[in-house]
């Protein structure tokens, strides 16, 4: 499912036009991103937890040349599914 299909599903579920549903979906995404930047963690009951994780610097390899490359420390976003989501999927 991509964002446009999500917007369509939200519009159908809550019986509003797609324009309003698109604003709602974009607002949710923007707020998740904003809180991840500020707090490093967003927990959505029934869905799961998004968390910013620090990565350590490491040595990587260029797959074309095999040359060693220094990969700097950074951040990445991880997601851990909640209990309800896990039950629903299985």
Buried (B, 14 or more C-beta within 10 A) or exposed (E): EEEEEBBBEBBEEEEBEBEEBBEBBEEEEEEBEEBBEEEBEBEEEEBBBBBBEEEEEEEEEEEEEEEEEEEEEEEEEEEEEBEEBEEEEE
